[in-house]
Amino acid sequence: MPDIVIAFFILGIVAGVVKSDLKMPGQIYEILSILLMLSIGIKGGLALHTDQDAVVWSTLLGIALLGLLIPVLVLPLLRKLVRLPNADAISIAAHYGSVSAGTFAVAWALAESNGLTISADATLYLVILELPAIILMLGYYHWSQGKTSGEQNMLSIWHEAFTSRGVILLMGGVAIGWLYGPAGLDSIAGLVVDGFKILLALFLLEMGLTTARICRPLPLAHWRLVLFAAFAPLILLWPGLLLGWYFELPAGSVLILGALTASASYIAAPAAIRAAIPDANISKAMLASLGVTFPLNVIVYIPFVAASL
């Protein structure tokens, strides 16, 4: 039997496939996503409050460098094998170099369900990996286009990246959890800490509905992209797993890091790409990241790795 939160994702896919009238109001989804991001950040901050010396800077630096390496490796494959135009190849490389907060939350839940130890700084992996690939690929796009205002464009990109909703909520949650600790958060712990799996289950229900909507009708015209999105996680999870083992991280942290490198962004990257690369077809990126990679990670790949560790 799949973990209970994954069952909600499957329910959403089934409801979407049979064209049910089930839907989640947009405002409710926004609230859920905000609470989920805060919950992830606060859980990490609480762990840091308990273990003040948990942050290992050499590990975080290695993870950041991995975040820069992945899009560089993915870009030639998208150009030569998937045969995408330059703007679309750069866009999707940025999506796959960045990470999915939903996938992170699922990996965290599976680690807890399987009794795997998670290091106190694991939430920082998500923050560190979300931005470098986007900034690198947008900078490369502007350079490849010969933009004369590149410096100003990059300043704008950096500002948008570091003030994005995800970064603010995650880092704010980490700071709040670290500063206040369990005693200070006792009055809201029932929602943002103990309610983590409930928030994740409802979030995944909506993600299942969205996945079904993106993949209907079947995108046969983009079969190369679909194949890439299906097999890329199988390859990309290994750099995360190997780096985690190299740094001797606990099993739960290894699972989370592998899940992150296998994932693709469907929140931060689309927003940045849409504004900075107008020639890119965002629907292709969403098909790959949310329509194919996300469900395979959640239903197949990550549960298999979690059971194997």
C-alpha positions as CSV (number, residue, x, y, z in Angstrom):
1,M,0.0,0.0,0.0
2,P,1.3,3.5,-0.8
3,D,1.8,6.0,1.9
4,I,-1.5,7.8,2.8
5,V,-0.4,11.2,1.3
6,I,0.4,9.5,-2.0
7,A,-3.1,7.9,-2.0
8,F,-4.5,11.4,-2.0
9,F,-2.4,12.3,-5.1
10,I,-3.6,9.1,-6.9
11,L,-7.2,10.1,-5.9
12,G,-6.7,13.5,-7.6
13,I,-5.4,11.9,-10.8
14,V,-8.3,9.4,-10.9
15,A,-10.8,12.3,-10.3
16,G,-9.2,14.3,-13.2
17,V,-9.1,11.3,-15.6
18,V,-12.8,10.5,-15.1
19,K,-13.6,14.3,-15.5
20,S,-15.1,14.6,-12.0
21,D,-16.4,18.1,-11.0
22,L,-14.1,17.9,-8.0
23,K,-11.9,21.0,-7.8
24,M,-10.2,23.0,-5.1
25,P,-10.9,26.7,-5.1
26,G,-7.9,28.8,-6.1
27,Q,-7.7,30.7,-2.8
28,I,-7.8,27.4,-0.8
29,Y,-4.9,26.1,-2.8
30,E,-2.9,29.3,-2.3
31,I,-3.5,29.0,1.5
32,L,-2.5,25.4,1.5
33,S,0.7,26.0,-0.5
34,I,1.6,28.9,1.9
35,L,1.0,26.8,5.0
36,L,2.9,23.8,3.6
37,M,6.0,25.9,2.8
38,L,5.8,27.5,6.3
39,S,5.5,24.1,7.8
40,I,8.5,22.8,6.0
41,G,10.6,25.8,7.1
42,I,9.4,25.6,10.7
43,K,10.1,21.9,11.0
44,G,13.7,22.6,9.8
45,G,14.0,25.5,12.1
46,L,12.9,23.4,15.1
47,A,15.5,20.8,14.3
48,L,18.2,23.5,14.1
49,H,16.9,24.9,17.5
50,T,17.5,21.5,19.0
51,D,20.9,20.9,17.3
52,Q,22.7,24.3,17.1
53,D,25.7,22.7,15.4
54,A,23.8,20.8,12.7
55,V,24.7,23.1,9.8
56,V,27.8,21.7,7.9
57,W,28.8,24.4,5.5
58,S,31.0,22.2,3.3
59,T,27.9,19.9,2.7
60,L,25.7,22.9,1.8
61,L,28.4,24.2,-0.6
62,G,28.6,20.9,-2.3
63,I,24.8,20.8,-2.7
64,A,24.8,24.3,-4.2
65,L,27.5,23.3,-6.7
66,L,25.4,20.3,-7.7
67,G,22.5,22.7,-8.3
68,L,24.7,24.5,-10.8
69,L,25.9,21.3,-12.5
70,I,22.6,19.6,-13.2
71,P,21.2,22.2,-15.7
72,V,24.6,22.3,-17.5
73,L,24.4,18.5,-18.0
74,V,20.7,18.5,-18.9
75,L,20.8,21.3,-21.5
76,P,22.7,19.4,-24.3
77,L,20.3,16.5,-23.9
78,L,17.3,18.7,-24.4
79,R,18.9,20.3,-27.5
80,K,20.2,17.2,-29.2
81,L,18.0,14.3,-28.1
82,V,14.7,16.0,-27.4
83,R,15.4,18.5,-30.2
84,L,14.0,21.6,-28.5
85,P,14.5,25.2,-29.7
86,N,17.1,27.1,-27.7
87,A,14.6,29.0,-25.5
88,D,12.7,25.9,-24.6
89,A,15.8,23.9,-23.9
90,I,17.1,26.6,-21.6
91,S,13.7,26.9,-19.9
92,I,13.4,23.2,-19.2
93,A,17.0,22.9,-18.1
94,A,16.3,25.6,-15.5
95,H,13.2,23.7,-14.4
96,Y,15.1,20.4,-13.9
97,G,18.1,22.2,-12.3
98,S,15.7,23.8,-9.8
99,V,13.6,21.7,-7.4
100,S,10.0,20.9,-6.4
101,A,8.8,21.8,-2.9
102,G,6.0,19.2,-3.3
103,T,8.5,16.4,-4.0
104,F,10.6,17.6,-1.0
105,A,7.5,17.4,1.2
106,V,6.7,13.9,0.0
107,A,10.3,12.7,0.5
108,W,10.2,14.1,4.1
109,A,6.9,12.4,4.8
110,L,8.2,9.1,3.5
111,A,11.4,9.4,5.5
112,E,9.4,9.9,8.7
113,S,7.0,7.1,7.8
114,N,9.9,4.7,7.2
115,G,11.7,5.8,10.4
116,L,14.7,7.3,8.6
117,T,16.7,9.9,10.4
118,I,16.6,13.4,8.9
119,S,19.4,15.9,9.7
120,A,18.5,19.3,11.1
121,D,19.7,21.2,8.1
122,A,17.7,19.2,5.5
123,T,15.2,22.0,4.9
124,L,18.1,24.2,3.7
125,Y,18.7,21.7,0.8
126,L,15.5,22.9,-0.7
127,V,16.3,26.6,-0.3
128,I,19.9,26.1,-1.7
129,L,18.8,24.1,-4.7
130,E,15.8,26.1,-5.8
131,L,17.6,29.2,-7.1
132,P,21.1,28.5,-8.7
133,A,19.9,26.7,-11.8
134,I,17.3,29.3,-12.6
135,I,19.8,32.2,-12.2
136,L,22.4,30.4,-14.2
137,M,20.1,29.5,-17.1
138,L,18.5,33.0,-17.3
139,G,22.0,34.5,-17.3
140,Y,23.1,32.1,-20.0
141,Y,20.0,33.0,-22.1
142,H,20.7,36.7,-21.9
143,W,24.3,36.1,-22.8
144,S,23.3,33.9,-25.8
145,Q,20.9,36.6,-27.0
146,G,23.7,39.2,-26.8
147,K,21.6,41.4,-24.5
148,T,23.3,44.8,-23.9
149,S,21.4,45.3,-20.6
150,G,22.5,42.0,-19.2
151,E,23.8,43.5,-15.9
152,Q,20.4,45.2,-15.2
153,N,18.5,42.1,-16.2
154,M,20.6,39.9,-13.8
155,L,20.1,42.3,-11.0
156,S,16.3,42.0,-11.6
157,I,16.6,38.2,-11.7
158,W,18.5,38.1,-8.4
159,H,16.0,40.3,-6.8
160,E,13.0,38.2,-8.0
161,A,14.8,35.0,-7.0
162,F,15.6,36.0,-3.4
163,T,12.2,37.7,-2.8
164,S,10.1,35.0,-4.3
165,R,7.3,33.6,-2.1
166,G,8.9,30.2,-1.7
167,V,12.2,31.6,-0.5
168,I,10.6,34.1,1.9
169,L,8.3,31.4,3.4
170,L,11.0,28.7,3.7
171,M,13.7,31.0,5.2
172,G,11.2,32.8,7.3
173,G,9.9,29.5,8.7
174,V,13.4,28.3,9.4
175,A,14.2,31.5,11.3
176,I,10.9,31.4,13.3
177,G,11.4,27.7,14.2
178,W,15.0,28.2,15.1
179,L,14.4,31.3,17.2
180,Y,11.2,30.3,19.1
181,G,11.7,26.5,19.5
182,P,9.0,24.0,20.5
183,A,7.9,26.1,23.5
184,G,7.4,29.3,21.6
185,L,5.5,27.5,18.8
186,D,3.3,25.5,21.0
187,S,0.2,27.5,20.3
188,I,0.4,27.0,16.5
189,A,2.1,23.6,16.4
190,G,-1.1,21.7,15.9
191,L,-1.5,23.3,12.4
192,V,2.0,24.0,11.1
193,V,3.9,21.1,12.7
194,D,1.5,18.3,13.6
195,G,-0.7,19.1,10.7
196,F,2.1,18.7,8.1
197,K,0.7,15.5,6.6
198,I,-2.8,16.8,6.4
199,L,-1.6,19.9,4.5
200,L,0.5,17.7,2.3
201,A,-2.4,15.3,1.5
202,L,-4.7,18.1,0.5
203,F,-1.9,19.8,-1.6
204,L,-1.3,16.5,-3.4
205,L,-5.0,16.0,-4.1
206,E,-4.9,19.3,-6.0
207,M,-1.6,18.3,-7.7
208,G,-3.2,15.1,-8.9
209,L,-6.1,17.0,-10.4
210,T,-3.6,19.4,-12.1
211,T,-1.5,16.5,-13.5
212,A,-4.6,14.9,-15.0
213,R,-5.6,18.2,-16.6
214,I,-2.1,18.8,-18.1
215,C,-2.0,15.3,-19.6
216,R,-5.4,15.4,-21.2
217,P,-5.4,14.8,-24.1
218,L,-2.3,12.6,-24.2
219,P,0.6,14.8,-25.5
220,L,1.7,12.4,-28.3
221,A,3.2,15.2,-30.3
222,H,5.8,15.7,-27.6
223,W,6.8,12.1,-27.1
224,R,10.5,12.9,-27.0
225,L,9.9,15.4,-24.2
226,V,7.7,12.9,-22.3
227,L,10.3,10.2,-22.5
228,F,12.9,12.6,-21.2
229,A,10.7,13.6,-18.3
230,A,10.0,10.0,-17.5
231,F,13.6,8.8,-17.5
232,A,15.4,11.9,-16.3
233,P,14.6,11.4,-12.6
234,L,16.1,7.9,-12.7
235,I,19.4,9.5,-13.7
236,L,19.2,12.7,-11.7
237,L,18.4,11.1,-8.4
238,W,21.9,9.5,-8.4
239,P,24.0,12.6,-8.0
240,G,21.9,13.5,-4.9
241,L,22.2,10.0,-3.4
242,L,25.9,9.8,-4.1
243,L,26.6,13.2,-2.7
244,G,24.6,12.3,0.4
245,W,26.5,9.1,0.9
246,Y,29.8,11.0,0.3
247,F,29.0,13.4,3.1
248,E,27.8,10.6,5.3
249,L,24.4,12.1,5.7
250,P,21.7,10.1,7.6
251,A,19.4,8.0,5.5
252,G,16.4,10.4,5.6
253,S,18.6,13.3,4.4
254,V,20.0,11.1,1.6
255,L,16.5,10.3,0.5
256,I,15.5,14.0,0.5
257,L,18.6,15.1,-1.4
258,G,18.1,12.4,-4.0
259,A,14.4,13.3,-4.3
260,L,15.3,17.0,-4.8
261,T,17.9,16.3,-7.6
262,A,15.4,14.0,-9.3
263,S,12.7,16.6,-9.2
264,A,11.8,19.6,-11.4
265,S,10.4,22.9,-10.4
266,Y,6.8,23.8,-11.2
267,I,6.4,26.9,-9.1
268,A,9.5,29.1,-8.9
269,A,11.0,28.3,-12.3
270,P,7.8,28.9,-14.4
271,A,7.3,32.3,-12.8
272,A,10.9,33.4,-13.5
273,I,11.0,31.9,-17.0
274,R,7.7,33.4,-18.0
275,A,9.0,36.9,-17.1
276,A,12.6,36.6,-18.4
277,I,12.3,34.3,-21.5
278,P,9.2,35.3,-23.4
279,D,10.1,32.9,-26.3
280,A,9.9,29.8,-24.1
281,N,6.8,27.7,-24.2
282,I,6.0,27.3,-20.5
283,S,3.3,24.6,-21.2
284,K,6.1,22.3,-22.4
285,A,8.0,22.7,-19.1
286,M,4.8,22.1,-17.1
287,L,4.0,19.0,-19.1
288,A,7.5,17.6,-18.3
289,S,7.9,18.7,-14.7
290,L,4.3,18.4,-13.4
291,G,2.7,16.2,-15.9
292,V,5.3,13.4,-16.0
293,T,8.3,13.8,-13.6
294,F,6.3,14.8,-10.5
295,P,3.8,11.9,-10.6
296,L,6.5,9.3,-11.3
297,N,8.7,10.6,-8.5
298,V,5.8,10.6,-6.0
299,I,4.2,7.3,-7.0
300,V,7.2,5.2,-8.1
301,Y,10.7,6.4,-7.7
302,I,10.9,8.0,-4.3
303,P,8.8,5.3,-2.5
304,F,11.1,2.7,-4.0
305,V,14.2,4.5,-2.8
306,A,12.7,5.1,0.6
307,A,11.9,1.4,1.0
308,S,15.5,0.5,-0.1
309,L,17.4,2.7,2.4
